[in-house]
Amino acid sequence: AHEGILRRQCARESAARTYARALPIVPVRARGLTIEGADGRRYLDCLSGAGTLALGHNHPVVLEAIRKVLDSGAPLHVLDLATPVKDAFTTELFHTLPPGLADRARIQFCGPAGTDAVEAALKLVRTATGRSGLLSFAGAYHGMTAGALEASGGAQDVRVTRLPYPQDYRCPFGIGGPRGAELAARWTESLLDDTKSGVPQPAGMILEPVQGEGGVIPAPDAWLRRMRAVTEHRSIPLVVDEVQTGVGRTGAFWAVEHSGVVPDVMVLSKAIGGSLPLAVIVYRDDLDVWPPGAHAGTFRGNQLAMAAGAATLSYVRENALAERAATLGARMLDQLRRLSDEFACVGEVRGRGLMIGVELVDPDGAVPAPTAVELDDDPLLAGPAPLPAAPQLAAAVRDACLHRGLIVELGGRHSSVVRLLPPLTITDEQAAAIVDRLADALAAVAR
Ligand code: PMP
């Protein structure tokens, strides 16, 4: 059955993408960190639905919340009518919001996916400001619909000004290293101040506090505060995409809380639905100027997702799982960093909380000449000369991990970053097993 299911699905599904090709397993049961395949093999799931499963698979409080709705006789589909389930979800969500936003927040249910919420956020700031331009960052990922794609890192769009995201290792702008964040911030500031640059006053700036799909690149808190100051000073709404970083993942309930930055708009999805599809934007009330009917959608009222989401949010809050993610993540980062001493192909280990990336490089590759950049007549020193990315090696590590019962995915511009996104509920022993299996996989394929 296992082989047949895989073969049929890989053959029938679009060539664009199916995880089934990269991860040939057929999950039939799951609990917490563990997935069991149709062939009886068990895996530690560090993909977690691309970071969705804050409480892991089939957490009892989530199942209980879903069952309660199913058994209550409440309607499952009500468009976005007011319901007790929605009321409970919104109350719990508002309870978690950063101070400064919580007391004056509005919510727009979007959905069902993160990309839908990104679209709504872009539409909101464009309506509120009457402007159309957008500031976004190299390496960003915001989704696969037209507006979200336009805001994502690699896309070309005349309305979007692409800014350097601070990245001290292998910075594509050649401004990495310890001063990288400072230089990236000055780059943005001088671009916006330069009336000759041709950058029109934009409708908003959109950023991820940690770039996830972009290769697990945490933005320094000081840089985030600079971006807040830059946008506030120029009345540009700041949209923070916490689709992947939210609900405790990075060691704070929302990743912006590390820096104290209060965004104007937050884009939320993934973990807020407790493993079911749910996406919302929350934003400052004075931006709520779009007319009735400006945003709609049939699937904005998923009762099961709201119930599962409310249960997840309150469980993470009451059990201090963000703090747990911070402690555990720091320990795992520490252990994984020792691997970069052991293996020349481990270029950098980085992350925040339980959002961890291991970037693989080719130690024998040619080192490209660093590019010098000039800003305000100040010649900037390029960051440390990076080694070339090693996407084939990364794919081999992913396969070797799977062979050892560890599910990981790749990210980054070159698909050379092994990403770990385990549930926040993992035990110390499970965290150690993840590190051991990854080390083992590296030892098997690395030179
Ligand atoms: N924003 C971020 C930061 C994401 O990581 C993702 C998904 N990986 C999205 C938006 C898009 O979400 P979805 O895939 O649900 O459309």
Boltz pocket constraint, residues with backbone or C-beta under 6 A from the ligand:
constraints:
  - pocket:
      binder: B
      contacts: [[A, 50], [A, 112], [A, 113], [A, 114], [A, 115], [A, 116], [A, 118], [A, 141], [A, 142], [A, 143], [A, 144], [A, 208], [A, 210], [A, 212], [A, 213], [A, 241], [A, 242], [A, 243], [A, 244], [A, 245], [A, 269], [A, 270]]
      max_distance: 6.0
